[in-house]
Amino acid sequence: MAMANSNEFKAFSGNNTNGPQTATSTDQFRALTKAFSGLGVDEKSFISILANWDTKQRQIYRTNTRELFKEDERQFERWNEELVLQIRQEFLRLKDAVVVYTMHPWERDARLFKEALVKEAQLPHDQLHIIIETAATRTSEQLLGARRAYHSLFEHSIEEDILYHIHNTHKRKLLVGLVSSYRYEGPRVNEELAKSEAREFMKIIKDGGKKQLIEDEGVVRILSTRSKLHLKALYSYYKEISGNYMDVDLGGSLILKQAVQCLCTPQTYFSKILDASLRLNVDEPARDSVTRVIATRADEDIKQIAEEFYKRFGTTLTNKIEEIANGSYKEFLLALVTKSA
């Protein structure tokens, strides 16, 4: 997916007008600027407004939207090039969402793994959370299928690529453990063992000043081998015994915090990702998160994610999408969110 610098598009204010303006043209200016603000573009506004403007109207629009156009030393009005790149990306956003949603889930997850590893080496933004998120929120069969797809697509294993791209030894161990896990998915949980391991986690976290938590082999072993029901019981016992949530106490270790959230409270994790991403002034990886989360969870737990979103942020996920997204991309997201409501 093409990358571009993300900038917040500011709606035309009408306060820097050069020349006479009518209420209608000012309203159209605002509507057109909004059409490519946020996520996606409002194609209908481009057709109904821009296609019907004459040369003079387009010139007035350029003069009055200095966030989008700038004048050089020769008084030549030109696009802000960074915004052109972002607008191009927004036109592609629907296509990307359709491709991700239509793709076989195993291929989709394999490509998510690969893209995250490549971008981790290229970009200043941390991409490891995508590997953790994908590995920790899939069933054992889904994860095995993604690993098989990775073989077919890239002619080697995801484990090999993690060892090649990730240089931190302890992060390597955790990531390889998560992607290669084949967890028990039955209903039985050894409550005493879960309680014992909750105490073990408390001790490790309490003694965390002696070494980084991710260096503890017991932590990595438990997170990468125990069933999700067991880990949720462990998480609950930890709160019961310590009075704190485990992921909060892991605040100094982001990668472990993300792993615990994805394994134990995935709906909370995804609702927070969506809240942080459904905003105007966010970077491109955050914008991509909206498509990734909604398209990958639409057939799984999007209803529960939407419920958690409302409980945490006091507004519905659909209202937030209506506020931030545009055009056909917005309609596609809304359809995915509401189909399981």
Phi, psi and chi 1 to 4 in degrees:
 res  aa     phi    psi   chi1   chi2   chi3   chi4
   1 MET       -  132.0 -177.0  176.8  -68.0      -
   2 ALA   -64.2  143.7      -      -      -      -
   3 MET  -107.6  149.7  -60.8  -60.7  -63.0      -
   4 ALA  -151.4  154.4      -      -      -      -
   5 ASN   -66.6  137.0  -69.2  -31.4      -      -
   6 SER   -96.4  133.3  175.5      -      -      -
   7 ASN  -133.8  145.5  -68.6  -84.6      -      -
   8 GLU   -77.3  128.7  179.9  177.8    5.7      -
   9 PHE   -85.2  122.4  -67.2   95.4      -      -
  10 LYS   -96.6  131.2  -61.2  177.5 -178.7  177.7
  11 ALA   -63.7  144.4      -      -      -      -
  12 PHE   -57.2  128.3  168.0   65.9      -      -
  13 SER   -88.5  -25.7   64.7      -      -      -
  14 GLY    82.3    1.6      -      -      -      -
  15 ASN   -93.4  -10.6  -63.5  -35.3      -      -
  16 ASN  -113.0   37.4   56.2  -16.2      -      -
  17 THR   -71.9  130.4  -57.6      -      -      -
  18 ASN  -109.4  108.4  -66.1  -29.3      -      -
  19 GLY   101.0  167.5      -      -      -      -
  20 PRO   -66.9  142.4   26.3  -35.6      -      -
  21 GLN  -132.4  145.0  -68.4  -69.8  -51.5      -
  22 THR  -102.1  161.7   67.0      -      -      -
  23 ALA   -59.5  -38.1      -      -      -      -
  24 THR   -63.9  -46.0  -59.9      -      -      -
  25 SER   -66.9  -37.7   62.1      -      -      -
  26 THR   -62.3  -43.1  -59.8      -      -      -
  27 ASP   -62.4  -39.0  -70.5  -17.0      -      -
  28 GLN   -67.1  -39.0  -72.5 -178.5  -21.6      -
  29 PHE   -59.6  -45.9  -73.2  177.5      -      -
  30 ARG   -62.3  -44.4  -68.7 -177.5 -173.6  -83.4
  31 ALA   -64.3  -40.0      -      -      -      -
  32 LEU   -69.1  -42.3 -175.1   60.9      -      -
  33 THR   -62.6  -40.1  -58.2      -      -      -
  34 LYS   -65.9  -27.4 -173.4  178.8 -175.9  -58.3
  35 ALA   -62.6  -27.8      -      -      -      -
  36 PHE  -121.4   33.0   42.4   61.3      -      -
  37 SER  -102.2  154.6  -58.0      -      -      -
  38 GLY    80.6 -150.5      -      -      -      -
  39 LEU  -101.0  130.3  -62.3  176.5      -      -
  40 GLY    76.1 -178.7      -      -      -      -
  41 VAL  -130.7  151.6  -65.7      -      -      -
  42 ASP   -92.4   92.2 -175.4   -9.3      -      -
  43 GLU   -61.2  -36.0  -58.0   90.5  -17.0      -
  44 LYS   -64.2  -36.2  -69.5 -178.7  180.0  178.9
  45 SER   -66.9  -38.6  -69.6      -      -      -
  46 PHE   -60.6  -42.2  -73.5  122.2      -      -
  47 ILE   -70.8  -46.7  -64.1  169.2      -      -
  48 SER   -75.2  -27.5   63.9      -      -      -
  49 ILE  -105.0  -65.4  -62.3  173.6      -      -
  50 LEU   -62.0  -41.7 -173.1   58.6      -      -
  51 ALA   -65.9  -20.3      -      -      -      -
  52 ASN   -99.6   -1.5  -69.9  -63.7      -      -
  53 TRP   -79.2  146.2  -84.1   -4.6      -      -
  54 ASP   -91.8 -178.5   59.0   23.2      -      -
  55 THR   -58.5  -42.9  -57.2      -      -      -
  56 LYS   -64.5  -43.5 -179.6   62.9  175.1  177.0
  57 GLN   -63.1  -39.7  -72.9  171.1  -56.2      -
  58 ARG   -66.8  -37.1  -63.2 -161.6  -59.1  -85.1
  59 GLN   -65.0  -42.3 -172.1  -85.3  -34.8      -
  60 ILE   -62.7  -40.3  -66.6  171.9      -      -
  61 TYR   -62.4  -43.5 -179.7   72.6      -      -
  62 ARG   -62.2  -40.9  -69.3 -167.5  -61.8  -88.8
  63 THR   -63.7  -33.9  -59.6      -      -      -
  64 ASN  -100.2    6.4  -74.8  -78.6      -      -
  65 THR  -127.5   74.5   49.1      -      -      -
  66 ARG   -71.5  -12.0  -69.5  -53.1 -177.0 -163.6
  67 GLU   -70.1  -27.0  -54.2   88.0   17.6      -
  68 LEU  -102.9  -34.0  -53.7  179.8      -      -
  69 PHE  -122.8  144.6  -62.6   90.2      -      -
  70 LYS  -131.1  156.0   56.5 -173.5  178.8 -178.9
  71 GLU  -106.3  127.9 -163.9  173.4   82.1      -
  72 ASP   -86.7 -171.8   63.3   16.6      -      -
  73 GLU   -65.6  -15.0   65.7  -83.1    5.0      -
  74 ARG   -99.0   14.6  -61.4 -180.0 -179.2   84.9
  75 GLN    59.6   32.0  -72.8   76.3   52.6      -
  76 PHE   -94.3  126.2  177.1   70.1      -      -
  77 GLU   -84.9  121.3  -65.2  162.1  -11.6      -
  78 ARG  -135.3  152.8   56.4 -169.8  -66.2  179.7
  79 TRP   -60.9  145.1  -88.4  105.2      -      -
  80 ASN   -70.2  113.3 -179.7  -34.9      -      -
  81 GLU   -62.9  -34.7  -67.6 -177.4    9.4      -
  82 GLU   -63.3  -37.9  -70.7 -175.0   -7.1      -
  83 LEU   -71.8  -31.6  -64.8 -172.7      -      -
  84 VAL   -61.1  -44.3  169.8      -      -      -
  85 LEU   -60.6  -41.9  -69.6  174.6      -      -
  86 GLN   -67.3  -40.1 -172.8   60.0   50.6      -
  87 ILE   -62.9  -41.8  -69.5  169.1      -      -
  88 ARG   -58.7  -41.4  -74.4  174.1  177.5  165.8
  89 GLN   -64.1  -38.3 -176.7   62.3   31.8      -
  90 GLU   -68.0  -33.0  -63.7  -48.8  -36.6      -
  91 PHE   -65.1  -28.9  -88.1  102.5      -      -
  92 LEU   -86.0   -9.9  -67.6  173.0      -      -
  93 ARG   -62.7  -40.9 -157.0  164.6  -64.8  -77.2
  94 LEU   -63.2  -44.8  172.8   63.8      -      -
  95 LYS   -57.4  -46.3 -178.0 -146.3   74.2  171.1
  96 ASP   -61.0  -41.5  -67.7  -20.1      -      -
  97 ALA   -64.8  -42.3      -      -      -      -
  98 VAL   -63.9  -42.6  169.8      -      -      -
  99 VAL   -63.5  -47.3  168.6      -      -      -
 100 VAL   -61.1  -42.8  170.1      -      -      -
 101 TYR   -71.8  -34.6 -175.6   66.7      -      -
 102 THR   -80.4  -26.8  -51.9      -      -      -
 103 MET   -60.5  149.5 -157.4 -179.4  -64.4      -
 104 HIS   -58.8  134.1 -168.8  -68.5      -      -
 105 PRO   -54.5  -35.0  -27.1   35.5      -      -
 106 TRP   -67.3  -43.9  -64.8   -3.2      -      -
 107 GLU   -63.9  -43.9  177.9 -174.3   -0.1      -
 108 ARG   -56.5  -48.2  177.5 -160.2   65.1 -154.5
 109 ASP   -68.9  -36.7  -71.9  -12.0      -      -
 110 ALA   -61.8  -42.0      -      -      -      -
 111 ARG   -69.6  -34.0  -68.2 -170.3 -177.6  -81.1
 112 LEU   -62.0  -43.9  -75.7  173.3      -      -
 113 PHE   -57.9  -50.2  -77.2  139.7      -      -
 114 LYS   -63.7  -46.8 -177.0   68.0  171.0 -179.7
 115 GLU   -62.2  -40.7 -175.2  176.7    0.2      -
 116 ALA   -64.3  -41.1      -      -      -      -
 117 LEU   -66.8  -42.0  -75.9  169.6      -      -
 118 VAL   -66.5  -44.6  171.2      -      -      -
 119 LYS   -70.0  -29.7  -72.3 -177.4  176.8  178.9
 120 GLU   -58.2  -35.4  174.8   68.6   16.4      -
 121 ALA   -81.0  -19.7      -      -      -      -
 122 GLN  -103.8  -29.0  -63.7  175.4  -16.6      -
 123 LEU  -112.2  154.7  -59.6  174.5      -      -
 124 PRO   -73.9  -16.9   26.8  -35.0      -      -
 125 HIS   -81.2  137.8  -47.2  -78.3      -      -
 126 ASP   -67.2  128.1  174.3   43.2      -      -
 127 GLN  -113.6   -1.2  -61.3  -66.6  -59.2      -
 128 LEU   -65.9  -25.3  -63.5 -175.8      -      -
 129 HIS   -62.0  -26.7   67.9  -77.6      -      -
 130 ILE   -69.9  -38.3  -61.7  176.9      -      -
 131 ILE   -65.4  -46.6  -60.0  174.9      -      -
 132 ILE   -60.6  -48.7  -65.2  168.4      -      -
 133 GLU   -58.5  -45.6  169.0 -170.4  -50.6      -
 134 THR   -69.5  -44.3  -54.2      -      -      -
 135 ALA   -68.8  -38.8      -      -      -      -
 136 ALA   -84.7  -18.6      -      -      -      -
 137 THR  -107.0    4.2   60.5      -      -      -
 138 ARG   -98.2  155.2  -61.1  -27.1 -174.5 -130.6
 139 THR   -70.4  167.7   66.9      -      -      -
 140 SER   -60.2  -41.1  -65.2      -      -      -
 141 GLU   -68.9  -38.8  -74.0  -64.0  -33.6      -
 142 GLN   -63.3  -42.3  -72.0  170.4  -20.7      -
 143 LEU   -67.6  -40.4 -175.0   54.2      -      -
 144 LEU   -62.2  -40.8 -179.8   60.7      -      -
 145 GLY   -62.2  -40.4      -      -      -      -
 146 ALA   -64.4  -37.6      -      -      -      -
 147 ARG   -67.1  -38.4  -68.3  167.6   63.6 -159.9
 148 ARG   -65.3  -42.1  -72.6  172.2  173.6  166.3
 149 ALA   -62.2  -37.8      -      -      -      -
 150 TYR   -59.9  -41.5 -158.2   97.6      -      -
 151 HIS   -58.8  -47.0  -65.0  171.5      -      -
 152 SER   -67.1  -39.5  -64.3      -      -      -
 153 LEU   -77.7  -37.8  -69.1  167.3      -      -
 154 PHE  -122.3    2.8  -52.8  115.0      -      -
 155 GLU    63.4   20.7  -59.2  -66.2  -22.4      -
 156 HIS  -161.7 -179.5   44.4  -93.8      -      -
 157 SER   -93.8  157.1   70.6      -      -      -
 158 ILE   -62.9  -34.4  174.7   63.2      -      -
 159 GLU   -62.6  -42.0  -66.2   88.7  -16.6      -
 160 GLU   -59.6  -43.9  -72.2  177.6  -84.6      -
 161 ASP   -67.6  -36.0  -93.9    2.0      -      -
 162 ILE   -61.8  -45.5  -71.9  173.5      -      -
 163 LEU   -64.1  -31.4  -65.1  176.9      -      -
 164 TYR   -76.5  -42.9  177.1   78.1      -      -
 165 HIS   -89.6  -29.8  -72.1  -75.8      -      -
 166 ILE  -101.1  121.2  -52.8  -58.1      -      -
 167 HIS   -96.4  -19.4  -55.6  -61.4      -      -
 168 ASN   -74.7  118.7 -178.1  -68.0      -      -
 169 THR   -58.9  -41.3  -59.6      -      -      -
 170 HIS   -73.7  -37.3  -55.9  -65.0      -      -
 171 LYS   -64.6  -39.5  -71.7 -177.2  178.4 -179.8
 172 ARG   -56.1  -47.9  -80.4  176.3  168.2 -177.3
 173 LYS   -61.1  -44.2  -73.3 -177.0  178.3  179.4
 174 LEU   -65.3  -46.7  176.4   63.1      -      -
 175 LEU   -65.4  -43.0  -67.0  172.7      -      -
 176 VAL   -63.5  -40.0  168.1      -      -      -
 177 GLY   -61.6  -41.3      -      -      -      -
 178 LEU   -70.2  -44.6  -69.7  174.2      -      -
 179 VAL   -74.7  -23.4  -58.0      -      -      -
 180 SER   -99.2    3.1   60.0      -      -      -
 181 SER   -70.9  139.8  179.7      -      -      -
 182 TYR  -127.2   88.3 -165.6   86.2      -      -
 183 ARG   -79.8  149.6  -58.5  175.2 -168.4  -86.4
 184 TYR   -65.3  135.1  166.7   69.4      -      -
 185 GLU  -122.7   18.2  -67.2  179.4  -22.3      -
 186 GLY   -79.7  179.8      -      -      -      -
 187 PRO   -85.6  -11.4   30.9  -34.9      -      -
 188 ARG   -81.0  136.2  -62.8 -176.5   63.2  179.3
 189 VAL  -132.2  130.3  173.2      -      -      -
 190 ASN   -81.6   97.2 -174.7  -33.3      -      -
 191 GLU   -62.0  -39.3  -60.5  -70.2  -17.0      -
 192 GLU   -65.8  -40.0  -72.4  -56.4  -46.5      -
 193 LEU   -66.0  -41.4  179.7   58.8      -      -
 194 ALA   -61.5  -41.2      -      -      -      -
 195 LYS   -66.9  -40.6 -171.1  177.5  -66.9 -173.9
 196 SER   -63.2  -41.8  172.0      -      -      -
 197 GLU   -72.3  -27.1  -70.7  179.2  -16.9      -
 198 ALA   -63.6  -42.2      -      -      -      -
 199 ARG   -65.6  -38.1  -67.5 -166.6 -177.4   97.9
 200 GLU   -61.4  -43.2 -177.5 -179.9  -17.3      -
 201 PHE   -62.7  -41.9  -97.1   75.6      -      -
 202 MET   -58.4  -45.1  -79.5 -177.6   58.4      -
 203 LYS   -64.3  -43.3 -175.3  178.7 -174.9  -57.5
 204 ILE   -63.2  -44.1  -67.4  168.4      -      -
 205 ILE   -66.3  -40.6  -68.4  171.4      -      -
 206 LYS   -62.2  -36.9 -175.3  177.3 -179.8 -179.1
 207 ASP   -92.5   16.5  -63.5  -20.8      -      -
 208 GLY   -61.6  -20.2      -      -      -      -
 209 GLY   -67.4  -21.0      -      -      -      -
 210 LYS   -75.3  -31.6  -60.9  176.7 -177.4  177.6
 211 LYS  -159.9  162.5   62.6  178.7  179.0  179.6
 212 GLN   -65.7  141.0  -69.1 -173.2   -5.4      -
 213 LEU   -59.6  -36.2  -64.8  174.0      -      -
 214 ILE   -67.6  -13.9 -162.0  171.3      -      -
 215 GLU   -79.2  -13.3  -63.6  176.9   19.0      -
 216 ASP   -79.2  118.0 -168.5  -75.9      -      -
 217 GLU   -65.8  -30.4  -68.0 -173.0    3.7      -
 218 GLY   -64.5  -40.1      -      -      -      -
 219 VAL   -62.9  -48.0  169.9      -      -      -
 220 VAL   -63.5  -41.6  174.0      -      -      -
 221 ARG   -61.6  -46.5  173.0 -178.2   56.3   80.2
 222 ILE   -65.3  -45.9  -69.3  169.5      -      -
 223 LEU   -67.4  -28.4  -68.3  179.2      -      -
 224 SER   -99.3   -4.1   58.8      -      -      -
 225 THR  -125.0  -31.3   61.9      -      -      -
 226 ARG   -70.9  152.6  -63.3  -61.7 -171.9 -149.0
 227 SER   -66.5  158.3   74.7      -      -      -
 228 LYS   -67.4  -34.3  -68.1  178.9 -176.4  177.3
 229 LEU   -64.7  -39.2  -78.0 -179.3      -      -
 230 HIS   -62.8  -45.3  179.5   96.6      -      -
 231 LEU   -66.1  -35.3  -68.8  171.6      -      -
 232 LYS   -67.8  -36.5  -71.6  176.1 -179.2  178.0
 233 ALA   -65.7  -43.1      -      -      -      -
 234 LEU   -58.5  -45.4 -171.6  160.6      -      -
 235 TYR   -59.6  -43.0 -174.1   86.0      -      -
 236 SER   -67.2  -43.5  178.3      -      -      -
 237 TYR   -64.4  -37.0  -78.4  125.7      -      -
 238 TYR   -58.4  -45.9 -175.1   98.2      -      -
 239 LYS   -64.5  -40.2  174.9   66.1  166.8   65.1
 240 GLU   -64.7  -40.6 -179.9 -177.9  -55.0      -
 241 ILE   -81.6  -42.9  -63.5  168.1      -      -
 242 SER   -93.7  -24.4   71.6      -      -      -
 243 GLY    86.3   -3.6      -      -      -      -
 244 ASN  -123.0  158.8  -62.0  -38.5      -      -
 245 TYR   -80.9  140.3  -70.1  103.8      -      -
 246 MET   -59.8  -44.0 -173.6 -166.0  -57.8      -
 247 ASP   -65.5  -29.0   51.0  -31.2      -      -
 248 VAL   -68.5  -43.8  173.8      -      -      -
 249 ASP   -67.6  -20.3  -77.1   -6.0      -      -
 250 LEU   -88.5   15.4  -73.3  169.2      -      -
 251 GLY   -52.3  -29.1      -      -      -      -
 252 GLY   -78.7  -11.4      -      -      -      -
 253 SER  -121.4   93.0  178.4      -      -      -
 254 LEU   -60.8  -42.2 -179.0   59.3      -      -
 255 ILE   -66.3  -37.8 -170.6  170.3      -      -
 256 LEU   -71.1  -38.1  -74.9  179.3      -      -
 257 LYS   -60.3  -44.6 -177.1  174.7 -178.0  176.9
 258 GLN   -64.3  -40.3  -69.4  166.6  -20.4      -
 259 ALA   -63.6  -45.1      -      -      -      -
 260 VAL   -63.5  -43.3  167.7      -      -      -
 261 GLN   -63.3  -43.7  -71.1  175.4  -21.0      -
 262 CYS   -69.1  -33.4  -70.5      -      -      -
 263 LEU   -81.2  -36.8  -71.7  163.7      -      -
 264 CYS  -104.0  -35.4  -59.0      -      -      -
 265 THR  -135.9   61.0   58.6      -      -      -
 266 PRO   -62.0  -36.9   21.4  -33.0      -      -
 267 GLN   -65.4  -38.0  -72.6   80.7   32.5      -
 268 THR   -64.7  -43.8  -60.3      -      -      -
 269 TYR   -57.9  -49.7  168.4   83.9      -      -
 270 PHE   -67.5  -35.7  -75.7  123.2      -      -
 271 SER   -64.4  -36.8   69.7      -      -      -
 272 LYS   -69.1  -38.7  -70.9  179.4  178.1  179.1
 273 ILE   -60.5  -44.6  -67.8  -71.1      -      -
 274 LEU   -66.7  -40.3  -70.8  172.3      -      -
 275 ASP   -62.4  -41.2  176.3   64.7      -      -
 276 ALA   -71.7  -23.5      -      -      -      -
 277 SER   -97.2  -29.0  -57.7      -      -      -
 278 LEU   -83.1   67.4  -77.1  166.9      -      -
 279 ARG  -141.9  163.0  -58.6  170.6 -175.0  -94.1
 280 LEU   -77.8  -47.3  -69.5  177.3      -      -
 281 ASN   -96.5   67.4 -167.1   20.8      -      -
 282 VAL  -127.9  160.1  -66.5      -      -      -
 283 ASP   -79.4  174.4   57.7   23.3      -      -
 284 GLU   -65.1  -41.0 -171.5   58.8   28.7      -
 285 PRO   -58.3  -37.1  -28.3   37.0      -      -
 286 ALA   -66.9  -41.5      -      -      -      -
 287 ARG   -61.6  -40.7  -71.9  168.6  174.5 -106.8
 288 ASP   -64.0  -27.2  -73.7  -17.0      -      -
 289 SER   -62.3  -31.2  -64.6      -      -      -
 290 VAL   -61.6  -50.0  176.4      -      -      -
 291 THR   -61.8  -47.4  -65.0      -      -      -
 292 ARG   -59.5  -48.8 -174.2 -176.7   75.3 -108.3
 293 VAL   -67.3  -49.6  171.1      -      -      -
 294 ILE   -68.9  -41.2  -66.7  178.6      -      -
 295 ALA   -69.6  -35.7      -      -      -      -
 296 THR   -83.0  -23.2   61.4      -      -      -
 297 ARG  -103.9   -0.4  -53.4  -45.9  -64.3  173.6
 298 ALA   -59.5  -35.6      -      -      -      -
 299 ASP   -98.1    6.6  -64.1  -38.1      -      -
 300 GLU  -115.4  -78.7  -58.0  -67.1  -24.2      -
 301 ASP  -138.7   29.8   56.4   -5.1      -      -
 302 ILE   -62.2  -31.6 -166.2   64.9      -      -
 303 LYS   -62.8  -45.5 -179.4  179.3  179.0 -179.5
 304 GLN   -67.2  -36.5  -68.9   76.4   20.7      -
 305 ILE   -63.1  -43.8  -67.6  168.8      -      -
 306 ALA   -62.6  -40.1      -      -      -      -
 307 GLU   -63.8  -42.4  -69.4  169.6   -7.4      -
 308 GLU   -66.1  -37.7 -177.6   67.9   19.6      -
 309 PHE   -59.5  -46.7 -171.0   93.9      -      -
 310 TYR   -64.1  -42.4  179.3   75.0      -      -
 311 LYS   -63.7  -37.1 -176.8  168.1   69.6  174.9
 312 ARG   -84.8  -36.2  -73.8 -170.3  162.8  -90.7
 313 PHE  -117.4   -0.5  -53.3  112.7      -      -
 314 GLY    71.6   13.8      -      -      -      -
 315 THR  -143.3  155.8 -173.3      -      -      -
 316 THR   -78.3  154.0   65.3      -      -      -
 317 LEU   -62.2  -38.6 -179.6   55.1      -      -
 318 THR   -64.7  -39.4   52.4      -      -      -
 319 ASN   -63.3  -38.7  -77.4  -12.6      -      -
 320 LYS   -66.8  -40.7 -165.6   65.7  175.6  178.7
 321 ILE   -63.5  -43.6  -67.4  170.5      -      -
 322 GLU   -57.3  -38.0  -71.7  -87.9   10.7      -
 323 GLU   -71.6  -38.2  176.4 -172.3  -19.0      -
 324 ILE  -103.0  -36.3  -61.4  -61.5      -      -
 325 ALA   -90.8  164.2      -      -      -      -
 326 ASN  -130.9  155.6  -66.9  -46.3      -      -
 327 GLY    56.6 -144.4      -      -      -      -
 328 SER   -66.3  -31.3  -61.7      -      -      -
 329 TYR   -62.5  -44.7  177.3   66.6      -      -
 330 LYS   -59.7  -46.1  175.5 -178.0   71.1  176.2
 331 GLU   -63.0  -36.7  -61.7  -56.2  -38.6      -
 332 PHE   -66.8  -45.3 -171.4   66.1      -      -
 333 LEU   -60.4  -45.2  -66.2 -178.5      -      -
 334 LEU   -61.7  -39.3  -70.1  172.5      -      -
 335 ALA   -63.6  -40.5      -      -      -      -
 336 LEU   -67.4  -39.8  -65.6 -176.6      -      -
 337 VAL   -71.3  -39.8  169.9      -      -      -
 338 THR   -89.7  -11.9   57.4      -      -      -
 339 LYS   -67.0  -24.9   73.6  171.3 -171.1  172.4
 340 SER  -106.9   10.1   61.1      -      -      -
 341 ALA   -70.2      -      -      -      -      -
